[in-house]
C-alpha cells in the first residue's frame, strides 16, 4: 500500500473542525475566511473569500470541477454503506462503516459473499477486496460489491440515501448543502469542496475582470483514507474547450488556477512535460508529490487539510514545506475552520 509523508506536522483542535455549513453560522457561502499564500515573497494574507477575485488577473484561467455530489450513504442496519465509485452498471467500490452512538467508524470485518439489505428494496453483495486498496492485518476497508436497486440509480439514491458525513458534522444536512455552484454532472461520493465558497456574485466579478472559468469533471470517491494513504483511481474528463483555455493561458503568460485538488489531479493527468494539456478522460491514478511537481497548474485554491493527509503532500508541489508550515500555523492562530464546510486557502506563486 502506498503511503505519503505530509510536510506539515500539527495537531488540529476539535473546535477548529467546521461542524456545520457557514449558512448555519449566519454567513453566506462567500463569507468564509480566505488565507492567501504568496510563495515567492513568503507572505501570508488573511481576508474573506468575498475578496477572492482581487487576487486573480485578466487572462487568468480558473479551472473548476463540475461534478455534483450524490447521496452515497445508506442504512444497512448496524452498518452504514458508503458508495465510492461505480466500476460498471452493477459493481461499485464501497466502504462499510460501523454505527455506534450516532457515529460511524470503519468496519473492517466484512466477508466475501456478505449480503447487505438496503432501503427501498435494494441490496449490496460483497464480492472481493478492492484491488487498489488491498487488505491489511487490520481487515478490509474498501470492497467491490454488486449493487442491486429498483429503477434509476439517482432516483433511488435521492429518495433513500444521504450525503456522506463524518463525526465532526454531528447532524445531517440536505444534499443541496453539499453542492457547489458549478455542479452539473452527478457522480461524486463526496463534495469537491474547494468550489463551495463560490457564489453567482463571485463568478460575475471574475468574468468582469476578464478571468475565464473553465470546467472539467472528476468524480470523487470516499475521502476517509487512513493516515498517509495515497488516493486511489478516480474518473475524470477534461473537455477540449478547457484544454484550449489552459493552453492559451500558458502561452500568453497568464496563470492557470485550480479550484481544488481534484482539478489538479485531472489536469495534471493530461499534462505533458512542457505543461501543455490535451483532451482526455478515463481513470486517473496519478498522485501529485513534491518530487513529481505540477506542470500545467500555477496556483491552487483549496480547503484546509487534516494532519498527515495526502493532499498536504500535493500542496508541497506548489509551496515548500517551510511556507506551508507557516501558513498552517497562521490558520491555527487565526482560528480558521477545517474540512468541507470550512475556510479556504489560495496558494499563489
N, C-alpha and C positions, 0 to 999 in steps of 0.2 A: 504494500500500500504506500503510495507516495505521500510524503509529508513535506510541509513547507515551514520554514522558520520565519516568524514575523520580526520586523526590525524594531518594533516598539514594545517596551515592557511596561505595563501599568496595571493597576487594579481599578476596575470600574465599580464605583459605589452604586448600590442598588437604586438610590434616589435619582441617579442620572440616566436610568433607563426610561425611555418615554413610555409611560403606562397607558396612554390613550392618544387619540388623534389631537392635533393642535386645536381643531374646531371645538373639542370638548373642554379646552382650556381657555376658550373665548378668543382664539386667534383665527385669522384667515390662513389659508394654506401658505401664502407668501409672506407671512409674518413670523415664520420660524427664524432662528438665528442663522447667519452665514459667516463662516470663517474663511477668509481669503489668504492663501499662502502664495507669496511671490518667491519662488525658489532662488532666482538669480540674486536677489538682494536679501534673502533670508528674512523677509518682512512678513508679519502676521497682522491681519486687519480683522477686527470684529465689527460686524454690521448686521443688517437684516436682509433676508432674501429678497425683499421688495427692491433692493438696490442692485440685484444681480446683473441686470442689463448694462449697468455703468461699467462693468469690468470686461465687457466684450466690445469689439470694434467693428466698424463697417468692413464687410468682406469675410469676417469670421464665419465658419460653418459650425452650427450646433447640431450634433447628431444625437437623436433621441430613439428610445426603444418604444415601439407602438404596440407591444404585446399587452394584452389585457389579462387581468387576474381572473382565475376561475375559482369557484367553490371546490376545494380539494381536500377537505377534512370531513370524514364520515364516521358516524357512530357505529361501532360493531360490538356492542355490549361492554365488556370490561376493557376493550381495546378501541382506540381511535385509529382509523386507517387514513394515512396521508397519501394521496396520489401525487406522484412526482412528474413522470414523463411517460407519454404513450410510446410504445415501441411499434405497434401496429393497431389494427382496429379492435383487437381483443386484449392484447397484453400491455400491461403498464409496469413501470418501476414504481414500487410502493414502499412506504415506511410504516411499521407498526409502532404505535405509541400506547403505553400502559396508562390507564386512567386511575388517578388516586388523588383524593382531596381536591377535586376540581382542577387538577393539574395533570399534565402528561409528561412521560419520560420515555426514552427509547425502550421498546420491548424487544429483547434480543433472543427470545426463546421460541420463535416460530419454527415450524417444521414443513418440509416439502409435502404437499398434499393437504395442508391445513385449509379448512373451509371457513370463511367468514361470511356471516349473514349481514347484509347492508340494508338500509332503509329503502322503502318503495319497491320491494321485491327484487333488489339487486344482490349480487354476491361477488366475493373475490376468492380465488383458489390459488394458493401459493404454489409456484412451480419450482423455482430454484433461486439460490442467491444471485443477486445482480453481479455479472462478471466484472464490471468496472469498480465494484466495491466488494471485494472478497470477504469471506467470513474470517473472523479472528477468534482468539481463545475466548473472547467475551461473548461470542454469538454473532448473529447476522442482523444487520440493521436495515439494509435495503434488499428487497426481493423483486423478482419478476413474478407477477401474478396475472392470472386470467380474470378479467373483469366482465361480469355479465350484468346488464341493466336493461330495463324496458325502454324502448323507443330511442329518442335522440339523447345523446350524452349531455349536452348543455342543458336541455330541458330538465333532465333528471337531476343533474348536479345543482342547478339553480333552485330546485324545489327541495331537495333533501340534504344538500351539503352546506358547508360553512367555510369561510376563509380560514386558512391555517393561521394559528396564533400560538404563541409560547407563553411561558409562565409570567413574563414581565408585563403582559397585557391581560389583566385579570378578568375582563368581561368581553363578551363578543360584540362585534360591530358589523353592520351590514356590508355587503360586498362593495358597495359604492365607495366606502372609505378606503378601499384597497385598490382603487383605480386611479391612474394618472390622467391628466387632460389629454395625453397623447394616445391613450388606449383605444385600439380599434380592432385588434385581432386576438380573440380569446386563446389562451394557451399556457399562461404562466401559473405554476402552482403557488408561487409567492410573488408579491408585488415587486416590479422593478422600481424600487422606492426612490431612487435618485430623482425621478421626474415628478414626485408627488407635490413638491412646493410650487410648481408652475401653475399659473392661472391664465385665463384668456388675456388679462391685462398685461401680464408679463410677456406673453407672446407678441402682443401688439407693440409693445415698447421695443422688443428685439427687432421685429420686422421694420419698424420705422427707422431704426438705427442702421439698417442695412445688413443685419445678421440673417443668414439663411438657415432655416431649420430643415434638417434632412432626416427622414425616418429610416430605421431598419427594424428587423424583428429578431429578438432572441427570447425564446420561451424558457423561463427559469424553472428549475426543479426545486426540491426542498432544500432549504438552506441550513438545516440542522446538522452540519458537518461537525465531527469531533475536532478537538484542538489540533490545528496544523494540517488537517487533511486537505488535499487538493480537490478542487471542484471536478465533477465528472462530466461526461459529454452532455451537451445541450443542443437543441435545434435552433437554427438561425437562418436568416435570409437577408442578404444585402442587395437591394434593387439597383438597377442601372442609374436611375436619377441621383441616388445618393452617392454612387461611385463617381459620377460626373462632378457633383458638387465638391466632394472631398478632393479629387484630383485637381480641379480648378483652383481651389483654395491653396493647395500646396504649391502649385506652380506660380501663383501670384504672391506668395509670401504671407498669406493670411493664416490664421490658426484654425486647427480642427479641434473642437472642444467636445468631449464625450460626456453625455449625461449618464453616468453610472458605469460600474464595472462590467455590466452586461454588454454595453455598447463597445467598450474597449475590446472585450473578448471577441465579439463578432467582427469588428473592423480589422483587428489585427490578424484574424483568421484568413482574411482575403488580401493581406498586405504583402507587397514584395519587399525585398531588401532595401530598395530605394524609397520606400514609403508610399508609392503609388498603390492604389487598390483596384480590384477587379470585382465584377459581379460574381456572387456565389451563394449557395445555400446547401443545407445538409446538416451534418452533426459536427460540432467542434469539440475537441478535447484539449485545445490549447490552454496552457497555464502560463500566465504572464509573470515572469520573475525579474528581479533586477538584472540578472545575467542575460536574459533574453532581451529585455528592454522593450520599448514601444517604437514603432516605425511610422505609423500613419497618424497617430493621435498626439497632439501637443499639450493638451490640458484636460483635466477631468473634474467634473462636479460629482460629488459622491456624498453619502452619509458618513457617519462615524462608526467605525467597525470595532468589534469586541477584541479584547486581548488575544493574541495568537491566531486571529482569523487569517485565512489565506489571502483575503483581499488586501490586508496590510502589506503583504509582500508585493502585490501588484502596484500599490501606491509608491513603493520604493523605486519602481521603474520611472516614476515621474519626479520624485524628490528623494534626496539622500536620507538615510536613516536619522542623521542628526537633526535635519529640518523637520522630519515627521515627528520625532520625539518632542521637539519644541512646540509644534503645532498641537499635538495631543495633550501636552502639558498645559498649554493655553486653554484648550477646550475643557479640561478638568477644572482649571482655576476659574473659568468664566461660566461654569455650570451649564455647558452645552448638554443636550439630550441625545442619547444614542438610539439606534435601531430604526425601524421603518417609519415610525411616527415622530422621529427626532429632528435634529438640526442638520445643516448642510456644511460641506467643506469644498471649496473651489481651490484647486491646485493649478497655478499658472507658472509658465516657465520663468 
